[in-house]
Amino acid sequence: MNFTNFDLDQLFSMGDDSNPLIMLIWILPIILFVFYGQQIQLLVTSREIKKGIKKLDGFRTKSRTELINYIKDNLKTSDDPLKKIDKFLDYFTIMPVDMDPNGIVDKVRHTVRSREDYTREHIKSLSPQISETELDRVQTLLEIASSLQLIYKITNHMFLTAKKQNNYPLILPLQMILPFIMEQAEAMSEAVPVFKAGQPVGDGIGPMVVGKMMLELSKETVTFQTSLAKTSFENRNLFLIKAQGPGSTVGRPADALMMVASENKLDGIIMIDAALKMEGEDSASIAQGFGAAIGGIGTERFQIEAIATSKNIPVFSIVIKQSVMEAITLMTKEIADTADDVRLRIHEMIRENTAPGNSVAIIGVGNTAGVLQ
């Protein structure tokens, strides 16, 4: 056979519809994708998800290691903390039954606070001489490590279930939410060194604003890890409330507000908090609005709204926009520089919505790590 006259152009000629090789080139991929399209997509998607899960595993391992090293280096422990830490990382919280919504908020509050109290006692058992600031710091690191472990387990479970059943549609939801999961997990992982050093985070801008207003004032602890100071502005009585720094805590502002409202007639409530910015918005931008600006599971917000409603007190809010990463990592200069501007806006809000002789509660909401008062 003479191969010297082999004509590639003729072999792949598109003008001859009867060419069998051309027909195979077009038909085989179609048949392949009809019968094996989902499996091919599953393989491609699985490769990307595996990379994300590997990162999540690294995040949880790193946070656990840093927590254990911090405890060993900074606390006087009589026993090896490794077993106790690993035991706590797998603890879970079962929320109350909500078939009958009546009283559900009180049940959730009780469950969450019981977990918080148990966590604190668990940490104290590691080092009975631990200070309150160190206790708050270790508690925060423990919650971060526990959250990262839970995120890894849930993500890995969803992936392995879809892979086990060879089910591409089942893996689609995980593929869609994985970027958001990774953003949250990476932010928590980056937050570990910040909380270890006791530095302010972006979420602490609310307590920072109110803390600056508290400087040189007489402070008192009115409820668990929550400080209150009284001052005046243009003949208005101001009640300043924030979590008690510099420990890593958010305090219990709703309980503090309840105490203040029970003893004084309030004419307004102003809340300052961090808020997640939308894509395209500038970090450290300030916005004003109405309603209780406070995150979490909702029990504190419910309690504040109930107090305001029962006593007919208007609630105003000021938020400082920031990303997830900025909210729980070291506070940026841009966010810190907004403190004075926010204070001016508080004064403006007081002038516009109250009269001389009125009383206003000002609440700085957020984690007060590294923020004094």
URHU-V264128 format. One record per residue. N is the residue number from 1. PSI is psi as a letter, one per 40 degrees, with the letter a starting at -180 (NA if undefined). NEAR is the number of other ideal C-beta (glycine too) atoms within 8 Angstrom. D_LAST is the distance of its C-alpha to the last C-alpha in Angstrom with 2 decimals. Layout:
# URHU-V264128
N | PSI | NEAR | D_LAST
N | PSI | NEAR | D_LAST
This chain:
# URHU-V264128
1 | h | 2 | 94.18
2 | h | 4 | 93.37
3 | e | 5 | 89.62
4 | d | 4 | 90.12
5 | e | 5 | 90.61
6 | h | 6 | 87.39
7 | h | 6 | 85.90
8 | d | 6 | 82.13
9 | d | 6 | 82.15
10 | d | 6 | 84.77
11 | d | 9 | 82.93
12 | f | 9 | 79.71
13 | h | 9 | 81.47
14 | e | 5 | 79.66
15 | e | 4 | 82.84
16 | h | 7 | 84.60
17 | e | 5 | 83.19
18 | e | 4 | 85.44
19 | h | 10 | 83.89
20 | d | 6 | 82.75
21 | d | 8 | 80.18
22 | d | 12 | 78.37
23 | d | 8 | 78.41
24 | d | 8 | 76.84
25 | d | 8 | 74.13
26 | d | 8 | 73.11
27 | d | 8 | 73.75
28 | d | 8 | 72.29
29 | d | 8 | 68.65
30 | d | 8 | 68.93
31 | d | 8 | 70.25
32 | d | 10 | 67.60
33 | d | 9 | 64.69
34 | d | 7 | 66.30
35 | d | 6 | 66.60
36 | e | 8 | 63.82
37 | d | 9 | 61.32
38 | d | 8 | 58.65
39 | d | 9 | 59.06
40 | d | 10 | 58.70
41 | d | 9 | 55.57
42 | d | 14 | 54.19
43 | d | 8 | 54.81
44 | d | 8 | 53.16
45 | d | 11 | 50.11
46 | d | 11 | 49.86
47 | d | 8 | 49.68
48 | d | 10 | 46.59
49 | d | 13 | 44.89
50 | d | 9 | 45.71
51 | d | 8 | 43.82
52 | d | 12 | 40.71
53 | d | 12 | 41.07
54 | d | 8 | 41.52
55 | d | 11 | 38.22
56 | d | 16 | 36.51
57 | d | 10 | 38.11
58 | d | 8 | 36.77
59 | d | 14 | 33.20
60 | d | 13 | 33.31
61 | d | 8 | 35.05
62 | d | 10 | 32.61
63 | d | 15 | 29.50
64 | d | 13 | 31.29
65 | d | 8 | 32.30
66 | d | 12 | 28.87
67 | d | 14 | 27.42
68 | d | 11 | 30.24
69 | d | 8 | 29.99
70 | d | 11 | 26.25
71 | d | 14 | 26.97
72 | d | 9 | 29.97
73 | d | 5 | 28.28
74 | e | 6 | 25.02
75 | i | 11 | 25.95
76 | g | 5 | 28.74
77 | h | 10 | 30.93
78 | d | 3 | 34.23
79 | i | 6 | 35.85
80 | h | 5 | 35.99
81 | e | 12 | 33.14
82 | d | 7 | 35.22
83 | d | 7 | 37.06
84 | d | 11 | 34.10
85 | d | 14 | 32.07
86 | d | 9 | 35.11
87 | d | 8 | 35.70
88 | d | 11 | 32.28
89 | d | 11 | 32.43
90 | e | 7 | 35.40
91 | i | 8 | 33.90
92 | i | 4 | 34.02
93 | h | 7 | 32.86
94 | h | 5 | 35.52
95 | i | 6 | 34.31
96 | i | 8 | 36.03
97 | h | 4 | 39.27
98 | f | 7 | 38.82
99 | d | 3 | 42.51
100 | h | 7 | 41.65
101 | e | 5 | 38.34
102 | h | 4 | 37.97
103 | e | 7 | 34.96
104 | d | 10 | 34.11
105 | d | 10 | 30.39
106 | d | 7 | 30.06
107 | d | 9 | 32.09
108 | d | 13 | 30.00
109 | d | 10 | 26.74
110 | d | 8 | 28.46
111 | d | 12 | 29.76
112 | d | 11 | 26.54
113 | d | 8 | 24.53
114 | d | 8 | 27.49
115 | d | 10 | 27.32
116 | d | 9 | 23.61
117 | d | 8 | 24.40
118 | d | 8 | 27.45
119 | d | 12 | 25.67
120 | d | 10 | 23.25
121 | d | 8 | 26.28
122 | d | 10 | 28.21
123 | d | 13 | 25.72
124 | d | 10 | 25.62
125 | d | 7 | 29.40
126 | d | 12 | 29.27
127 | g | 10 | 27.28
128 | d | 5 | 26.86
129 | e | 5 | 24.76
130 | i | 11 | 22.06
131 | i | 6 | 18.41
132 | d | 6 | 15.99
133 | d | 9 | 14.31
134 | d | 10 | 17.88
135 | d | 13 | 19.01
136 | d | 13 | 16.65
137 | d | 14 | 17.76
138 | d | 14 | 21.40
139 | d | 13 | 21.27
140 | d | 12 | 20.20
141 | d | 15 | 22.93
142 | d | 14 | 25.36
143 | d | 9 | 24.82
144 | d | 13 | 25.38
145 | d | 14 | 28.51
146 | d | 11 | 29.76
147 | d | 9 | 29.35
148 | d | 15 | 31.17
149 | d | 12 | 33.91
150 | d | 8 | 34.39
151 | d | 13 | 34.57
152 | d | 14 | 37.16
153 | d | 8 | 39.23
154 | d | 8 | 39.43
155 | d | 14 | 40.29
156 | d | 11 | 42.85
157 | d | 8 | 44.35
158 | d | 11 | 44.89
159 | d | 14 | 46.50
160 | d | 8 | 48.78
161 | d | 9 | 49.88
162 | d | 13 | 50.97
163 | d | 10 | 52.66
164 | d | 6 | 54.42
165 | e | 7 | 55.91
166 | f | 7 | 56.62
167 | h | 8 | 55.10
168 | d | 12 | 53.87
169 | d | 6 | 52.65
170 | d | 9 | 50.46
171 | e | 16 | 48.68
172 | d | 8 | 48.09
173 | d | 8 | 44.92
174 | d | 12 | 43.37
175 | d | 10 | 44.42
176 | d | 6 | 42.78
177 | e | 8 | 39.37
178 | d | 12 | 39.24
179 | d | 6 | 37.56
180 | d | 7 | 34.65
181 | d | 12 | 34.50
182 | d | 11 | 34.52
183 | d | 10 | 31.73
184 | d | 10 | 29.45
185 | d | 14 | 30.59
186 | d | 11 | 30.25
187 | d | 13 | 26.66
188 | d | 14 | 25.82
189 | d | 11 | 27.77
190 | d | 11 | 25.98
191 | d | 12 | 22.57
192 | d | 14 | 23.52
193 | d | 8 | 23.08
194 | d | 13 | 19.67
195 | d | 15 | 18.30
196 | d | 10 | 20.30
197 | e | 6 | 18.57
198 | f | 10 | 15.01
199 | i | 10 | 14.66
200 | i | 10 | 12.99
201 | i | 16 | 15.62
202 | d | 14 | 16.79
203 | e | 10 | 15.86
204 | e | 16 | 12.13
205 | d | 17 | 12.56
206 | d | 17 | 11.81
207 | d | 17 | 8.30
208 | d | 14 | 7.91
209 | d | 14 | 9.55
210 | d | 16 | 7.74
211 | d | 15 | 4.18
212 | d | 9 | 6.54
213 | d | 13 | 8.06
214 | e | 12 | 5.60
215 | h | 7 | 5.90
216 | e | 2 | 8.72
217 | i | 10 | 8.85
218 | h | 5 | 9.90
219 | i | 9 | 8.15
220 | i | 7 | 10.65
221 | h | 9 | 11.49
222 | d | 11 | 14.07
223 | a | 10 | 15.44
224 | h | 6 | 15.51
225 | f | 11 | 12.20
226 | h | 16 | 10.65
227 | i | 14 | 8.23
228 | h | 13 | 9.56
229 | i | 13 | 9.27
230 | h | 9 | 12.51
231 | a | 8 | 13.63
232 | i | 7 | 16.77
233 | h | 8 | 18.23
234 | f | 8 | 21.98
235 | f | 6 | 22.82
236 | i | 13 | 20.95
237 | h | 9 | 18.61
238 | h | 14 | 15.35
239 | h | 14 | 13.56
240 | h | 14 | 10.19
241 | h | 16 | 9.91
242 | i | 19 | 8.20
243 | i | 15 | 8.96
244 | h | 12 | 7.36
245 | i | 14 | 6.71
246 | e | 9 | 8.28
247 | i | 13 | 11.36
248 | g | 11 | 13.50
249 | i | 12 | 13.36
250 | e | 9 | 13.52
251 | a | 14 | 13.25
252 | g | 10 | 15.68
253 | d | 16 | 14.77
254 | d | 12 | 18.45
255 | d | 12 | 18.64
256 | d | 15 | 15.70
257 | d | 15 | 17.50
258 | d | 10 | 20.73
259 | d | 10 | 19.62
260 | d | 14 | 18.42
261 | d | 12 | 21.62
262 | d | 5 | 23.82
263 | e | 5 | 22.89
264 | i | 8 | 22.58
265 | h | 4 | 24.64
266 | h | 13 | 22.61
267 | e | 10 | 24.26
268 | i | 15 | 22.17
269 | h | 16 | 19.57
270 | h | 14 | 17.85
271 | h | 16 | 16.58
272 | h | 18 | 15.21
273 | i | 15 | 16.22
274 | i | 15 | 18.10
275 | i | 10 | 21.88
276 | h | 9 | 24.81
277 | i | 11 | 26.87
278 | i | 5 | 30.62
279 | h | 4 | 33.02
280 | e | 3 | 33.70
281 | i | 8 | 30.38
282 | h | 6 | 28.26
283 | i | 12 | 25.02
284 | e | 12 | 21.91
285 | i | 9 | 23.93
286 | h | 12 | 22.30
287 | i | 8 | 24.02
288 | i | 9 | 23.78
289 | a | 9 | 25.41
290 | i | 6 | 25.78
291 | i | 7 | 24.94
292 | h | 11 | 22.20
293 | g | 12 | 20.61
294 | h | 11 | 19.72
295 | a | 4 | 21.58
296 | a | 8 | 22.64
297 | e | 5 | 25.85
298 | e | 8 | 25.61
299 | d | 12 | 25.03
300 | d | 11 | 21.56
301 | d | 11 | 23.01
302 | d | 9 | 26.09
303 | d | 14 | 24.28
304 | d | 16 | 22.27
305 | d | 11 | 25.57
306 | d | 8 | 27.43
307 | d | 13 | 25.19
308 | d | 13 | 25.48
309 | d | 7 | 29.21
310 | d | 6 | 30.04
311 | e | 8 | 28.45
312 | f | 5 | 29.43
313 | h | 11 | 25.98
314 | i | 9 | 25.85
315 | h | 13 | 23.24
316 | i | 13 | 22.28
317 | i | 14 | 20.58
318 | h | 17 | 19.48
319 | i | 13 | 19.82
320 | h | 16 | 19.59
321 | i | 14 | 22.73
322 | i | 13 | 23.01
323 | i | 8 | 25.41
324 | d | 9 | 25.25
325 | d | 10 | 25.03
326 | d | 11 | 22.19
327 | d | 13 | 20.16
328 | e | 13 | 20.07
329 | a | 11 | 20.60
330 | h | 8 | 18.81
331 | h | 12 | 17.13
332 | i | 10 | 19.71
333 | d | 5 | 19.44
334 | d | 8 | 20.88
335 | d | 15 | 18.20
336 | d | 11 | 15.32
337 | e | 9 | 17.31
338 | e | 12 | 17.35
339 | d | 11 | 13.79
340 | d | 7 | 15.28
341 | d | 9 | 18.32
342 | d | 14 | 16.59
343 | d | 11 | 14.85
344 | d | 8 | 18.42
345 | d | 11 | 19.82
346 | d | 13 | 17.60
347 | d | 10 | 18.95
348 | d | 8 | 22.38
349 | d | 12 | 22.23
350 | d | 15 | 21.36
351 | d | 8 | 24.31
352 | d | 5 | 26.67
353 | e | 8 | 26.15
354 | i | 9 | 25.44
355 | i | 5 | 27.18
356 | h | 6 | 26.24
357 | e | 5 | 25.53
358 | i | 10 | 24.11
359 | h | 12 | 20.89
360 | h | 15 | 18.68
361 | h | 14 | 16.12
362 | h | 15 | 13.75
363 | h | 15 | 12.71
364 | h | 17 | 10.94
365 | h | 13 | 13.35
366 | i | 13 | 13.65
367 | h | 13 | 13.03
368 | f | 20 | 9.53
369 | h | 19 | 11.37
370 | e | 10 | 10.11
371 | h | 13 | 6.82
372 | a | 5 | 3.78
373 | NA | 14 | 0.00
